[in-house]
Amino acid sequence: MSEQVKSRQRVQDHGEVFTNEREVNAMLDMVKQETERIDSRFLEPACGDGNFLAEVLNRKLNVVDSRYRKSLPEWEKYAFVAVGSIYGVELLGDNVASCRARLSKIVETHYTPVAKRGKNPAFLSAVEFVLQRNILNGNALTLKTVDEDGNDADEPIIFSEWSIVIGNKVKRRDFRLDEMLEGSASQQQFSLFGASGTPTSEWEVDKDTGALIPKPIREYPPVSFYEVMNVE
Ligand SMILES: C[S@@+](CC[C@H](N)C(=O)[O-])C[C@H]1O[C@@H](n2cnc3c(N)ncnc32)[C@H](O)[C@@H]1O
């Protein structure tokens, strides 16, 4: 995004002023190690067309390229993990569409030189599916989804966690964003899908990080990440 402002009206109505590339990079450099960890989760609650998320994805995919470019299946698996770790909420539908398209293009740009013998349509479909689920049209203040005009649709924002469990198998678990944030507020600390503190019966402890997470509202059976869109 080179223009920082689309229109004066949008600035007045929605505070829409995009962050320029230099500032994005300077801010992300403050958490450089996390931006280069393939599975480190990022959520941007007013993501616009994805200035921060695009750069995070680009950095993660640079790491995937350097480690796995010689093995296409490994590259695809870790690129899937990178995409699945990036989350956004945005009020305006056109920004949501631009953000998803931009992230998708970044994957394609990295994928093209690696997939010399041809791209796998199943991989690209899985990426599209995850982007549809991870970049959501919603109101970050009410934590509800919104309709095309930005009006609350009265449905809670629900994010999916994508975890590789074994080999190519990914497990999807859905969580309400309001529940994740509620836990964080009461415990003063929050990381996406994890908050430190004392467990109650409503919470479970993440075995990898020791962090607290709310119970998922839905769990799906593990499937190959190439087939993640077929398990609804
Ligand atoms: C200042 S811009 C920042 C965009 C992007 N984060 C960036 O740094 O380039 C704020 C964005 O938040 C969106 N927005 C405004 N109110 C919102 C709300 N309640 N929930 C979600 N997004 C909102 C606007 O449409 C706009 O895209």
Ligand as a Chemical Component Dictionary entry (heavy atoms), coordinates in Angstrom:
data_LIG
# 
_chem_comp.id                   LIG 
_chem_comp.type                 NON-POLYMER 
_chem_comp.pdbx_formal_charge   0 
_chem_comp.three_letter_code    LIG 
# 
loop_
_chem_comp_atom.comp_id 
_chem_comp_atom.atom_id 
_chem_comp_atom.alt_atom_id 
_chem_comp_atom.type_symbol 
_chem_comp_atom.charge 
_chem_comp_atom.model_Cartn_x 
_chem_comp_atom.model_Cartn_y 
_chem_comp_atom.model_Cartn_z 
_chem_comp_atom.pdbx_ordinal 
LIG C1  C1  C 0  -5.279  3.606  11.178 1  
LIG S1  S1  S 1  -5.869  2.350  10.042 2  
LIG C2  C2  C 0  -4.547  1.184  10.224 3  
LIG C3  C3  C 0  -4.555  0.075  9.182  4  
LIG C4  C4  C 0  -3.343  -0.874 9.311  5  
LIG N1  N1  N 0  -3.290  -1.460 10.616 6  
LIG C5  C5  C 0  -2.059  -0.138 9.037  7  
LIG O1  O1  O 0  -1.305  0.092  10.000 8  
LIG O2  O2  O -1 -1.783  0.190  7.885  9  
LIG C6  C6  C 0  -7.192  1.676  11.002 10 
LIG C7  C7  C 0  -7.980  0.573  10.306 11 
LIG O3  O3  O 0  -8.911  0.081  11.242 12 
LIG C8  C8  C 0  -10.176 -0.117 10.636 13 
LIG N2  N2  N 0  -11.158 0.002  11.719 14 
LIG C9  C9  C 0  -11.728 1.111  12.244 15 
LIG N3  N3  N 0  -12.542 0.806  13.262 16 
LIG C10 C10 C 0  -12.465 -0.554 13.400 17 
LIG C11 C11 C 0  -13.103 -1.478 14.283 18 
LIG N4  N4  N 0  -13.955 -1.085 15.236 19 
LIG N5  N5  N 0  -12.808 -2.790 14.136 20 
LIG C12 C12 C 0  -11.953 -3.221 13.163 21 
LIG N6  N6  N 0  -11.335 -2.380 12.301 22 
LIG C13 C13 C 0  -11.584 -1.062 12.422 23 
LIG C14 C14 C 0  -10.244 0.936  9.568  24 
LIG O4  O4  O 0  -11.124 0.576  8.533  25 
LIG C15 C15 C 0  -8.781  0.988  9.106  26 
LIG O5  O5  O 0  -8.552  0.093  8.061  27 
# 
loop_
_chem_comp_bond.comp_id 
_chem_comp_bond.atom_id_1 
_chem_comp_bond.atom_id_2 
_chem_comp_bond.value_order 
_chem_comp_bond.pdbx_ordinal 
LIG C1  S1  SING 1  
LIG S1  C2  SING 2  
LIG S1  C6  SING 3  
LIG C2  C3  SING 4  
LIG C3  C4  SING 5  
LIG C4  N1  SING 6  
LIG C4  C5  SING 7  
LIG C5  O1  DOUB 8  
LIG C5  O2  SING 9  
LIG C6  C7  SING 10 
LIG C7  O3  SING 11 
LIG C7  C15 SING 12 
LIG O3  C8  SING 13 
LIG C8  N2  SING 14 
LIG C8  C14 SING 15 
LIG N2  C9  SING 16 
LIG N2  C13 SING 17 
LIG C9  N3  DOUB 18 
LIG N3  C10 SING 19 
LIG C10 C11 SING 20 
LIG C10 C13 DOUB 21 
LIG C11 N4  SING 22 
LIG C11 N5  DOUB 23 
LIG N5  C12 SING 24 
LIG C12 N6  DOUB 25 
LIG N6  C13 SING 26 
LIG C14 O4  SING 27 
LIG C14 C15 SING 28 
LIG C15 O5  SING 29 
# 
